[in-house]
Amino acid sequence: MVYEIGAGNGTLAMDILNLLQEEYPDVYERTRYNIIEISGSLVKKQKAKLSKAHPCVNVTHQSVFHWDKKEPAPCFFLAMEVIVCVISSFLRRLMLCRTTLPTILSDTTSRR
């Protein structure tokens, strides 16, 4: 059982499932791959990309914050796209602070 939160366009899911199918067919046969996606447009892309190649994929259009299903089976949890977005957002804000804060500080000190 695999849960991927925010799977982007589905490339990681496709790569993982292709590898399992080719190299570990016995594992692939037991695999259930669940994507929880908040973006409606990405849900469509993920379904179009994955549904024919890998019928074991289930894409749910929902925020992970509203997920209430309990999974009793051991599972893997992936959130690569989410992590990338969080890091990118943090770095953008950090760079913004580095460029604007010194300017703001120098403007306030020059007015004294």
N, C-alpha and C positions, 0 to 999 in steps of 0.2 A: 504494500500500500504506500503510495507516494502522494503527498499533498504539496502542490506548488501554489504559492500566493503571488498574484500579479505576474503572470507568465509572459508578459510582453506579446510578441507575435508568435510564440510557441516554439522557437528554435531550440531552446534547451530541452524541452520535453521531447521534441522530435529526435534530437541527438541521443538522449538517454534511451529512449525506446528503440531506436534503430540499433544501438549497440547491444541492448539486451536481446533483441530479436535475433541478431546475427551471431553473437558470441555466447549467449546464455539462454537458449530457447526455452529450457525448462523453467527458468526464472521468469522469462517474459510471459509464459502461459499463465502464471499465477499473479502477474502484476496488474494492479488497478491504479491508474494515474488520475488524480483529481486536481483540477485547476479551479481556484477560487479567484474570480476576476471582477473588479468593480467597474471596469470600462466596457460599455456595451459594444463599442467598435472593436475593441481587442477580443472580446468574446467571439464575435463573428469571424475574425481572422484566425483565432485559435481553432475554432471548430472546422473552418474550411481547410486549414493546413493539416489537422491531425485526425479528423474523424474517419476518413477512408483508409489511411495508412495504419492507424492504430485504434481499433474499436474499443480498446480497454480504457480510453480517455473519456472522462466525464468533465465537462466545463460547466461551472455554476456561476451565474451572473449575480454576484452578491458581495457586499463588503465583508471582509474577514471579521470585522468588529461585530457583525450581526450573526456570525456562524454559531449555531447552537447544537450541531450534530456531535455526538460523542463517538470516538473511534476506539473500540476495544482492542483491535488488532495492532500489533507493532507497526509503526509507520515511519517514513522519512518525511521531513518537512523542509521544503526549499522556498527561499524568498530572494533569489538573486536579483531580480529586477527591482524589487522593493529596496534592497540594500543599496544598489547602485543609485537609485533615485535619492535616497536619504543622504548618501555621501556626496552626490553631486550638488544637492541643495545646500548642504553644510559648507562645501567648498566655495560655492557661489557667494554665499553670505559672508564667509570669511574674507574672500577677496574684495567684496564690496566694502567691508569694514576697513580693510587695509588701505583702500584707495580714498574713501570718503572721510574716515575719522581723522587722519592727519591734516586733511584740508580744513575740516571743521575746526580742529584744535588750533591750527595756525591762524585761521580767520579770527577766532575769538581772542587769541593772545595779541594779535597785531592791533586790535581795537583798543587795547588798554592804554 
